[in-house]
Amino acid sequence: MRRTDPLTFLGALLTSGTVLACETCRPAVQAGIFNEHFWGRMAITLLPFGVILFVAARLHVMRPGKVSP
């Protein structure tokens, strides 16, 4: 499989939700997603990625055999 095939598939998955939403339901769905709790829920969703990135960066800096300044 070529490298662009997974990226194309991922792009199709990310954009398909808005394409398939009907005109009647779309305002209710958007109102349910983009309400006053949006930023808090987004932060909670992204927090594990930040923690994993921080741990990986610390492990990279503290790898054995490297002399710290």
Buried (B, 14 or more C-beta within 10 A) or exposed (E): EEEEEEEEEEEEEEEEEEEEBEEEEEEEEEEEEEEEEEEEEEEEEEEEEEEEEEEEEEEEEEEEEEEEE
